[in-house]
Amino acid sequence: MSVPTDVLLLCWRDTGHPQGGGSERYLERVGAEFAARGSRVTLLTARYPGSARMQMRDGVRIVRGGGRLTVYPRALATILAARWGRGRLAGYRPDVVVDTQNGVPFFARLVTDAPTVVLVHHCHREQWPVAGPVLARVGWRIESRIAPWVHRRNSYVTVSEPSAVELANLGVDRDRITVVRGGIDPVPAGISAPADGAELRLIAVSRLVPHKQIEDALAAVASLAGSGADVHLDVVGDGWWADRLRAEASSLGVVDRVTFHGHVSDRRKHELLAGADVHLMPSQKEGWGLAVIEAAQHGVPTVGYRSSAGLVDSIVDGVTGVLVDDAAELAAATAALGADPERRRAFGTAARERSEGFSWSGTADGFARVFDRVVG
């Protein structure tokens, strides 16, 4: 597999953004892998309070401009200006562009003659309503009608088979869609699971936004506590919905059984995962579910929703975790695993063994094969 000289990545956020998450991490880790292989990698993304306009991280040049919505025209203007020998990237002409579609793409193919690969983690039909009625209608029309038409000759990369099916249902030819699953970083040295205790330790690793539905994890804690279980939930991550979740914990009477950790270091995240018994992912929609595999590294099975699409790929139901259909089943499945340590350990062992098959190098190899095809 060849390595492109110049790779341009487009994404509305980067991992330093307060609302950055797994999809941003995926893109940056792929970029870092290509940088390590000799490519010059540039990421165009939005600014946020305290961010630098330009930064090098893990070999990737990050160029920031614009905000939540204006990042799109600003990025396109930067690409156009570069072609005309102007702006911060004057003279820059990438060999290949990865246009990340987080609901809507950048439509980079309209301003560059470089081959464009569209990266889609999942479709956003269920999430658009939070944007308000007008923006939701406009956004879904762009995602479901305009984007597939504009990119009707471009290759797509997505992170799971269910997401590939979603794209095909929007009219993207299945033979233009390549599934490239996310990789995983090694567990930091020196982290090991503590001795088993009487308390059932649950964990949810997630951005705190409405569609992640952490309320259902809180409800599971309340249900378990109400049946007499000694249970505690660690919520790892932050977001604009955090205050609502704290209020919900108070309303359910489980404040003393839930710890909201906010943003933590990678090492601290793994320490908390190592001490968990069950990982909960009640998300409405996931492309893949990176946290499922991170929990699996520690032998921690996941309970999540079958309807979330991507978790059907990242969780092997009845082997590495449990897929359920609603909040009541989430609580019941969690209680069943909590009451059956032997089954929980069997799931955890299978999950750990499966996690060993994922790496960011392998993810980059998947992109390299796509790049070879579109550049060639």
QUIWO-V236167 format. One record per residue. N is the residue number from 1. RES is the residue in one letter. PSI is psi as a letter, one per 40 degrees, with the letter a starting at -180 (NA if undefined). OMEGA is omega in degrees with one decimal (999 if undefined). NEAR is the number of other C-alpha atoms within 8 Angstrom. Layout:
((N | RES | PSI | OMEGA | NEAR) (N | RES | PSI | OMEGA | NEAR))
This chain:
((1 | M | h | 179.8 | 6) (2 | S | i | -179.9 | 5) (3 | V | h | 178.0 | 9) (4 | P | i | 179.2 | 9) (5 | T | d | -177.8 | 9) (6 | D | h | 179.9 | 12) (7 | V | h | 178.1 | 14) (8 | L | h | 178.3 | 13) (9 | L | h | 177.9 | 14) (10 | L | h | 178.1 | 13) (11 | C | i | -175.0 | 14) (12 | W | e | 177.2 | 12) (13 | R | i | 169.4 | 10) (14 | D | i | -174.6 | 12) (15 | T | e | 176.3 | 10) (16 | G | e | -178.8 | 5) (17 | H | h | -179.8 | 9) (18 | P | d | 179.6 | 7) (19 | Q | e | 177.0 | 8) (20 | G | i | -177.9 | 12) (21 | G | a | -174.1 | 9) (22 | G | d | -178.9 | 8) (23 | S | d | 177.2 | 8) (24 | E | d | 178.4 | 12) (25 | R | d | 178.3 | 11) (26 | Y | d | -176.8 | 10) (27 | L | d | -177.6 | 9) (28 | E | d | 178.4 | 11) (29 | R | d | 173.8 | 9) (30 | V | d | 178.3 | 12) (31 | G | d | 179.1 | 11) (32 | A | d | 178.3 | 12) (33 | E | d | 179.4 | 11) (34 | F | d | 176.1 | 13) (35 | A | d | 178.9 | 13) (36 | A | d | -179.9 | 8) (37 | R | e | 174.4 | 7) (38 | G | e | 178.0 | 8) (39 | S | i | 168.1 | 12) (40 | R | h | -172.0 | 10) (41 | V | h | 178.5 | 15) (42 | T | h | 176.6 | 12) (43 | L | h | 172.8 | 12) (44 | L | h | -176.0 | 14) (45 | T | a | -175.7 | 16) (46 | A | i | 171.7 | 14) (47 | R | i | 174.5 | 12) (48 | Y | i | -176.4 | 8) (49 | P | h | 178.6 | 4) (50 | G | e | -177.2 | 4) (51 | S | i | 175.4 | 6) (52 | A | i | 178.9 | 7) (53 | R | d | 177.8 | 8) (54 | M | i | -174.1 | 8) (55 | Q | i | 171.4 | 8) (56 | M | h | 177.8 | 8) (57 | R | h | -179.9 | 7) (58 | D | f | 177.6 | 6) (59 | G | e | -178.9 | 9) (60 | V | h | 175.3 | 14) (61 | R | h | -179.2 | 11) (62 | I | h | 179.5 | 12) (63 | V | h | -174.1 | 11) (64 | R | i | 176.5 | 11) (65 | G | i | 179.7 | 12) (66 | G | i | -179.6 | 12) (67 | G | a | -172.9 | 9) (68 | R | d | 179.8 | 7) (69 | L | d | -175.8 | 6) (70 | T | e | 176.7 | 8) (71 | V | d | -176.8 | 13) (72 | Y | d | 177.3 | 10) (73 | P | d | 179.4 | 8) (74 | R | d | 179.5 | 10) (75 | A | d | 179.3 | 13) (76 | L | d | 178.0 | 11) (77 | A | d | 178.7 | 8) (78 | T | d | 179.3 | 11) (79 | I | d | 179.2 | 12) (80 | L | d | -179.5 | 10) (81 | A | d | 179.5 | 12) (82 | A | d | 179.6 | 15) (83 | R | d | 179.4 | 11) (84 | W | e | 178.2 | 8) (85 | G | f | -177.1 | 10) (86 | R | i | 174.4 | 10) (87 | G | a | -174.9 | 8) (88 | R | d | 179.8 | 6) (89 | L | f | -175.8 | 11) (90 | A | h | 178.0 | 11) (91 | G | e | -175.4 | 9) (92 | Y | h | 176.3 | 9) (93 | R | h | -177.6 | 8) (94 | P | i | 174.7 | 10) (95 | D | d | 179.5 | 12) (96 | V | i | -178.8 | 14) (97 | V | h | 171.4 | 14) (98 | V | h | -176.6 | 12) (99 | D | h | -176.7 | 15) (100 | T | h | 180.0 | 13) (101 | Q | g | 172.7 | 12) (102 | N | g | -172.5 | 10) (103 | G | d | 175.2 | 9) (104 | V | i | 177.5 | 9) (105 | P | i | 176.4 | 12) (106 | F | e | -175.2 | 12) (107 | F | f | -176.7 | 10) (108 | A | d | -176.6 | 11) (109 | R | e | 179.3 | 10) (110 | L | e | -175.7 | 5) (111 | V | e | 178.9 | 9) (112 | T | i | 176.5 | 8) (113 | D | e | 176.9 | 5) (114 | A | i | 175.4 | 10) (115 | P | h | -177.9 | 11) (116 | T | h | 174.4 | 13) (117 | V | h | -179.0 | 12) (118 | V | h | 179.1 | 14) (119 | L | h | -179.6 | 11) (120 | V | h | 177.2 | 13) (121 | H | d | 175.1 | 14) (122 | H | i | 175.8 | 12) (123 | C | i | -168.1 | 10) (124 | H | e | -175.5 | 11) (125 | R | d | -177.2 | 6) (126 | E | d | -175.3 | 7) (127 | Q | e | -176.7 | 8) (128 | W | d | -177.0 | 13) (129 | P | d | -178.9 | 8) (130 | V | e | -179.7 | 7) (131 | A | e | -177.0 | 7) (132 | G | i | -171.8 | 8) (133 | P | d | -177.2 | 7) (134 | V | d | -179.0 | 6) (135 | L | d | 178.8 | 9) (136 | A | d | 179.4 | 12) (137 | R | d | -179.9 | 9) (138 | V | d | -177.9 | 8) (139 | G | d | -179.1 | 11) (140 | W | d | 177.3 | 13) (141 | R | d | 177.2 | 9) (142 | I | d | -176.5 | 10) (143 | E | d | -171.4 | 14) (144 | S | d | -175.8 | 9) (145 | R | d | -171.1 | 10) (146 | I | d | -177.7 | 9) (147 | A | d | 178.1 | 12) (148 | P | d | 179.7 | 12) (149 | W | d | -179.5 | 7) (150 | V | d | -177.7 | 7) (151 | H | f | -173.6 | 11) (152 | R | e | 177.5 | 7) (153 | R | e | -177.8 | 4) (154 | N | i | 174.6 | 10) (155 | S | i | 178.0 | 13) (156 | Y | i | 169.0 | 11) (157 | V | h | 172.8 | 12) (158 | T | i | -165.6 | 16) (159 | V | e | 179.4 | 16) (160 | S | i | 178.1 | 14) (161 | E | d | 177.4 | 9) (162 | P | d | 178.0 | 11) (163 | S | d | 175.8 | 16) (164 | A | d | 177.7 | 14) (165 | V | d | 178.3 | 8) (166 | E | d | 179.5 | 10) (167 | L | d | 178.0 | 10) (168 | A | d | 178.6 | 10) (169 | N | d | 176.4 | 7) (170 | L | e | 176.6 | 9) (171 | G | e | 177.0 | 7) (172 | V | h | 179.9 | 11) (173 | D | h | -176.3 | 7) (174 | R | d | -179.0 | 7) (175 | D | e | 173.6 | 5) (176 | R | e | -177.2 | 9) (177 | I | h | 176.4 | 12) (178 | T | h | 176.5 | 11) (179 | V | h | 177.2 | 10) (180 | V | h | -175.7 | 11) (181 | R | i | -178.3 | 9) (182 | G | i | 176.0 | 12) (183 | G | a | -178.8 | 11) (184 | I | i | 177.2 | 10) (185 | D | i | 176.3 | 6) (186 | P | i | 174.7 | 4) (187 | V | h | 178.2 | 7) (188 | P | i | -177.5 | 7) (189 | A | i | 173.3 | 4) (190 | G | e | 179.6 | 4) (191 | I | h | 178.7 | 9) (192 | S | i | -178.5 | 6) (193 | A | h | 175.9 | 8) (194 | P | i | 178.1 | 6) (195 | A | i | 179.4 | 4) (196 | D | h | 176.5 | 4) (197 | G | i | -179.0 | 5) (198 | A | d | -177.1 | 5) (199 | E | h | 174.2 | 7) (200 | L | h | -178.0 | 12) (201 | R | h | 176.2 | 12) (202 | L | i | 178.4 | 13) (203 | I | i | 173.1 | 15) (204 | A | h | 179.0 | 13) (205 | V | h | -170.2 | 11) (206 | S | i | 162.8 | 12) (207 | R | i | -178.7 | 10) (208 | L | g | 178.3 | 12) (209 | V | i | -172.0 | 10) (210 | P | d | -172.3 | 8) (211 | H | e | 175.6 | 8) (212 | K | e | 171.5 | 13) (213 | Q | f | 178.0 | 11) (214 | I | e | 173.9 | 13) (215 | E | d | -178.4 | 8) (216 | D | d | 175.1 | 10) (217 | A | d | 177.0 | 14) (218 | L | d | 178.6 | 14) (219 | A | d | 177.5 | 11) (220 | A | d | 177.2 | 14) (221 | V | d | 179.8 | 14) (222 | A | d | 179.2 | 11) (223 | S | d | 179.5 | 9) (224 | L | d | -179.8 | 13) (225 | A | d | 179.9 | 10) (226 | G | d | 178.6 | 7) (227 | S | e | 175.6 | 6) (228 | G | e | -178.6 | 6) (229 | A | i | 173.4 | 8) (230 | D | h | -169.6 | 9) (231 | V | i | 176.8 | 12) (232 | H | i | 179.5 | 12) (233 | L | h | 172.0 | 13) (234 | D | h | 176.9 | 13) (235 | V | h | -175.5 | 13) (236 | V | h | -177.9 | 14) (237 | G | i | -177.8 | 13) (238 | D | i | -179.8 | 13) (239 | G | i | -172.7 | 10) (240 | W | e | 179.4 | 7) (241 | W | e | -172.5 | 10) (242 | A | d | -178.6 | 10) (243 | D | d | 177.6 | 7) (244 | R | d | -178.5 | 7) (245 | L | d | 176.4 | 10) (246 | R | d | 177.5 | 9) (247 | A | d | 178.6 | 8) (248 | E | d | 177.0 | 10) (249 | A | d | 178.3 | 12) (250 | S | d | -179.4 | 9) (251 | S | d | -179.3 | 7) (252 | L | e | 179.7 | 10) (253 | G | f | -177.3 | 8) (254 | V | f | -178.7 | 12) (255 | V | d | -178.1 | 10) (256 | D | e | 179.6 | 6) (257 | R | e | -178.4 | 9) (258 | V | h | 174.0 | 12) (259 | T | h | 174.7 | 10) (260 | F | h | -174.7 | 8) (261 | H | d | -174.8 | 10) (262 | G | a | 176.7 | 8) (263 | H | h | 178.6 | 7) (264 | V | i | 175.8 | 9) (265 | S | i | 178.9 | 6) (266 | D | d | 179.9 | 6) (267 | R | d | -179.4 | 7) (268 | R | d | 177.6 | 8) (269 | K | d | -179.9 | 10) (270 | H | d | 175.9 | 12) (271 | E | d | 179.4 | 11) (272 | L | d | 177.5 | 10) (273 | L | d | -179.6 | 12) (274 | A | d | -178.5 | 13) (275 | G | e | -176.3 | 9) (276 | A | i | 174.1 | 12) (277 | D | d | -178.0 | 12) (278 | V | h | 176.4 | 14) (279 | H | h | 178.7 | 15) (280 | L | h | 175.8 | 12) (281 | M | g | -177.4 | 15) (282 | P | f | -174.8 | 14) (283 | S | i | 175.8 | 12) (284 | Q | d | -176.5 | 11) (285 | K | h | 174.5 | 14) (286 | E | i | 173.6 | 12) (287 | G | d | -177.9 | 14) (288 | W | d | -179.2 | 13) (289 | G | g | -178.1 | 11) (290 | L | d | -178.3 | 9) (291 | A | d | 176.5 | 8) (292 | V | d | -177.6 | 13) (293 | I | d | 175.5 | 12) (294 | E | d | 176.3 | 12) (295 | A | d | -179.6 | 14) (296 | A | d | 177.7 | 16) (297 | Q | d | -178.6 | 12) (298 | H | e | -179.5 | 11) (299 | G | f | -179.4 | 13) (300 | V | h | 178.9 | 19) (301 | P | i | -178.1 | 17) (302 | T | i | 169.3 | 15) (303 | V | h | -178.2 | 16) (304 | G | a | -174.4 | 13) (305 | Y | h | 176.7 | 15) (306 | R | d | -176.6 | 10) (307 | S | e | -177.8 | 7) (308 | S | e | 178.9 | 11) (309 | A | c | -171.8 | 12) (310 | G | d | -178.6 | 17) (311 | L | e | 174.9 | 15) (312 | V | d | 177.9 | 12) (313 | D | d | -173.7 | 11) (314 | S | d | 175.8 | 10) (315 | I | h | 171.8 | 13) (316 | V | h | -171.8 | 10) (317 | D | h | 179.3 | 9) (318 | G | e | -179.8 | 8) (319 | V | d | 179.8 | 11) (320 | T | e | -178.6 | 15) (321 | G | a | -176.2 | 14) (322 | V | h | 173.6 | 14) (323 | L | h | -177.5 | 13) (324 | V | i | -173.7 | 11) (325 | D | e | -179.6 | 9) (326 | D | i | -174.7 | 7) (327 | A | d | 179.3 | 10) (328 | A | d | 178.1 | 7) (329 | E | d | 176.8 | 9) (330 | L | d | 179.3 | 17) (331 | A | d | -178.5 | 14) (332 | A | d | 180.0 | 9) (333 | A | d | 177.6 | 11) (334 | T | d | 178.6 | 11) (335 | A | d | -179.3 | 9) (336 | A | d | 177.4 | 8) (337 | L | d | 179.2 | 11) (338 | G | d | -177.5 | 11) (339 | A | e | -175.8 | 6) (340 | D | g | -177.4 | 8) (341 | P | d | -178.6 | 8) (342 | E | d | 177.9 | 6) (343 | R | d | 178.5 | 8) (344 | R | d | 179.3 | 13) (345 | R | d | 178.7 | 10) (346 | A | d | 176.6 | 9) (347 | F | d | -178.7 | 15) (348 | G | d | 178.4 | 15) (349 | T | d | 178.6 | 10) (350 | A | d | 179.0 | 11) (351 | A | d | 179.6 | 17) (352 | R | d | 179.8 | 13) (353 | E | d | 178.9 | 8) (354 | R | d | -178.2 | 9) (355 | S | d | -178.4 | 11) (356 | E | e | -179.9 | 8) (357 | G | e | -177.0 | 6) (358 | F | h | 176.6 | 11) (359 | S | i | 177.1 | 11) (360 | W | d | 174.7 | 13) (361 | S | d | 177.7 | 9) (362 | G | d | 177.0 | 9) (363 | T | d | 178.4 | 14) (364 | A | d | 176.0 | 11) (365 | D | d | 177.9 | 9) (366 | G | d | 176.6 | 9) (367 | F | d | -179.5 | 9) (368 | A | d | 178.3 | 11) (369 | R | d | 176.6 | 9) (370 | V | d | 178.8 | 10) (371 | F | d | 178.6 | 11) (372 | D | d | -177.2 | 10) (373 | R | d | -173.9 | 7) (374 | V | d | 179.0 | 9) (375 | V | d | 179.1 | 8) (376 | G | NA | 999 | 5))
